[in-house]
Amino acid sequence: MGLERLQAQQVETNSTEKQVIDENEERIAKMSSTDCCCGEPTRELQSNEDAVESSAEEAYAAWMARFDHVKHPSALIAFDRMMSIAKEKMVVVFLDYDGTLSPIVDDPDRAFMSNSMRSAVNKVAQYFPTCIISGRRRDKVYEFVKLTNVYYVGSHGMDIMAPLKPVDEIDSALDDQAIKEKGNEGVLFQPAEEYLPMIEEDWSLLENQVMHTMKNYPALLITRGRKVIEIRPSIKWDKGRALEYLLETLGFENNDETLPLYIGDDRTDEDAFKVLQRRGQGYPIIVSSVPKDTEASYSLRDPSEVMSFLLHIFRWKRDSS
């Protein structure tokens, strides 16, 4: 019975993957022909809601439509061009969680990733070192993702854990670092470990008393994310520095031999985008359904397009092996 259930789940996952890819390819095809239709007048019977949606579509299309004259082309449209230089390089994949691997939801504790997305990430991790970088606690991200072959980077890069299951031979050099002490297996690096006792665990009280509390801890600072107030150590560490640390630790700091892909939707991901732009290395990819100022070079519209992109990478590598 257990085997039958697993087989049924796999069939459902494969079906969902195909449906998502088909829907996104249809959407991309429509976006590619925007120049032919966006100048047509709106029909008189079109509702205000349709008009607003049409306007948003046109604005988004103008933002990412053509990679010869805008900054943020679709990574799905430009996929072949992007990967044409990747054949002789080591691709390393970095992924944000909320809004990238899972949809944005009102209740952060219910930001579940789909089985299809989990399968897509797992497939990518079979071929490439894959890191999930989030502002959430590392253990919470692991609870959502439930994969043992990826790197987990929590608290904007302040808590890094190597895969429990080795990705490949590159991890052998990390064994001593990955196990710091008994009961904390897998922890690779915590640059702000000394500050942990200062950070309250009762976040509901913290939200109401944060300014008063912070007066007693000048070594900490407040940053705001999506619907959260964060207390962070006053050290120079963010997702960009975590990205550089991981590239160096994994032996991939050589710009000529490595192709990092960083996919994220939040302002905190901009630190990582800036690092890749400064290094002239890899592809920073923003996830957004609306135009925004960003250091990214390419764009994906939503988590469903992220999944399509990951499956494209998996199949590209599998078919070229």
N, C-alpha and C positions, 0 to 999 in steps of 0.2 A: 504494500500500500504506500509505503514511504517512497519507494522508487517511482511508482506511478505519479505521485504528487510532484516529485522533482522533475520528471519528464514533462508533465503538464505545465509547470512553471517555466521550463525552458522554452517550450513551444510558444507560450504566451509572451515571453520576453523577446524571442525572435520576431514574432508577429508585430509587437509594438515597435521594435527597432525599425522594421521595414516601413511601417506606417509613418513614423516620424521622419524618416529619410525621404519618403515619397512626398509628404506634405511640405517639407522644407524645400525640396527641389522644385516643386510647383510654385511655391512662394518666390523663390529666387528667380525663376523664369519670368514671373510677372514683374518683379522688380527690375529685371534687365530690360524690359520693354517699356519702362516708365516714361521715357522720353517721347514715346509715340502716343501716349494717352493722357499725360498729366495736363496738357494744354486744352483738352476738351472741356466745354462748358458743363456745369453741373445741371442735371435734369431738374426741371421744375418740381417734379414730384418727389425728389430725393429728400429724405427727412434731415432735420438738423443734425441728428446723431450721425447719420451716414456722411454728411458733409464734413463734420469734425473729424471723423475717422479717415475720410479721404484726404483731408488736409494734413493730418498727422502722417499718413502714408507717404504723401508727396514730400513732406519735410524730411522724413527719414531717408527716403530714396535719394534726395538731393545731397544728403550728408554722406552716404556711403556708396552711391551708385557706380561710379566709374573710377578705376584705380589709376587713370592717367591724369586726373585733374582734381581729385579730392583726397583728403588725408586718411579716410577710414573705410576702405572698400570691404565688402563682405569677405570674410575668410573662407566662406564656402565657394563663392564665385572665383576667388583668387587662389584656391587650394593648389592647383597644378603648378601655378607660377611660384607660389611660396615653397613648395616641396621640391622644385627642380634643383635647388642648391643643397638639398638635404641628403642626397644619396651617399655622399662620402663623409657625412658628419654624424656625431652622436646627438640624437634628439633627446632633450630632457623636458618633461612636461610638468608645469606648475599650474595648479588649479585653485581658485578661490572656492568657497563652499556656498554660502548663502547667495542666492541670485545667480549662481553659476551652475552648480551641480543640483541645486534644489530651488524651487520657486520661493519668492519672498512671501511670507505669511504673517498674519497678525500675531500669532503665538509662536515665539522663537523655539519653543520646545516641540513644536509640531512641523518643523522645517525638514520633513523627511525627503530623502532622495528616492526616486523610483527604482524598482528592481532593474528596469531597462538601463537607467543611467549607471547603476552600480555595475552592471554587466559590461557596459561600455568602458568604464574606468578600469575595470579588471582586465579587459582585453588589451587596452593600451599599456597597462603596467606589465603585461607579459613580455613586451618588446622594449619598452623604454623606462628608465628611471622616472617615477611619477611622484610628485609631492603635492599634498593638499595643504594650502596655507590659509588660515582663517583667523579672525579676531576672537573667535570662541575659544573656550578652554580646549586643550588638546584632547582630553578624555571624552568630552562631549562630541567632538567631531568624529572621533573613532567610533563612538556609540551609534552615530548616524550612518557612517560609511561601511563599517564592518568588513574592511578588507585588510589582509595581513601583508600584502606585497607592495604597499605604498609608504612614503614618508608622511608623517603627520606633523604639521607646524602650527601650534596654537598660540593664542595671545599675541597676534601680529608678529610672530617670529621669535617670541621669547621662550618658547618651549618646543623643542624639536625631538621627535622620536623616529628612529630608523625602523625599517620594516621588520616585523617579527619573523616573516618568511623572507629569506634572501631573494632579492630581485635577480641577481646574477653574481658573477665573480667580483664585481666592483665592491660589494659589501664586505668582503673578507677583511679589507683594510680598516673597516669601521667597528669591528667586533669589540675592541677594548673600550672605544668611546661609547658604544651603544648600550653597554651594561655598566651603569655607574655604581650601583649598589643593590644588594638583595632587596627585593620587594619593589624595585623601580626599574625592572628590566625594560630595555628598549629606549630609555631616555638618552638622547644624544647630546643635547646642549640646552642649558637654561641660563642665558646671560644675566637674568634678573633674579636668580634664585634667592639672593640675600634679602630681596624686598618682599618675598611672599608672606611672611608673618604680618606685614603691615596692612595687607589688603583684606578688608572685611569680606565675610562670606554671605552676610545677610544683605542682599542687594536691594530689597524693598525698603529697608531702613536707610541704606546708604543713599538712595535717591533723594530722600527727604533731608538728610543731614550732611550731605556730601561737602558742602562748603565749610561747615563748622568743623567737620572731621579733618579736612585737608589743612586747616591751620596748624594742626598738630604734627603734620608730616610734610615738611617742606621738600623732602627728597622725592615726593610723588607729585604727579601732575594729572589734570583732568583732560581727557579727550572725548569727543562725542562721535559715535557711529550712528548707524541706522536704528533709531528708537532705543538707544542705550547711552548710558554715561559710564565711561571707563576710567579707572584709576590705573595709571601706568608709571613705572619708574622713570625718573628724569635722566635717562641714558639715551644715547644715540643708537637706537635700535628700532627697526621697523621691517616691513615685508621686503623692502629693497635690500636691506642689509642681511636679512635671512636668506634671500635669494643668492646673494654673493657668497655668503658663508657656505651654503649647500653646494654651489658650483665648485668652490675651492676644495671643500672637504671630499667631495666625490671625485675630484681629479679632473673636473670639466671646466676649469677656468680659462683654458686656451681658446681664445676667440675664433681661431681658424678651424678648430676641430669640433666645436660644440654648437648646437643650435637649440637654445632654450625657447620654449613656447610658454608664455604666461597668459592665462585667461582669467579675467576677473571683472567685477562690475562695480566695485565700491571705490570711494575716494582713497581708501587706504592702499588699494592696489596700484595707485598712481606712483607710489614710491618704487615699486618694482618695475613699472613701465619706464620710469626715468632711468633706472639702472641699465636696462637693456638698451635704451636710446643712447646713453652716455658711452656704453661699451661698444656700440655699433654691432650688436650681437643678438640674433634671434628675433622673435616676433612678439611684441606686446599686443594683446587682443582684448578689446573692451566688450563687455556684454551689456547692451543697452538697446531699448526699443525707441529711444528718443535721442535727438542730437544733444551732445554735451561736449564741453571742453575736456580734452584728454590728451595724454602723452602716447596713447596707443597708436599703432600703425594700421590695425585692422579691426573689424568689428563682427560680432555675432549678436543676433537680436534677442535671444532668450535662451533658457536652459535646453529647450528642444533643439535649437541650432547648435548649442555646445555639444550635445550628444551626437548629432549628425557629424560634426567636425571630428570628434574623437573616433567615431567609427570609420571615418574617411582615413584618419591616420593609421588606425589598426589595419585596415584592408590594404592601404598603400604599402606598409611594411611587410605584411604577410605575403602579398602577391609579388613583392620584389625580392623576397628571401630565396 
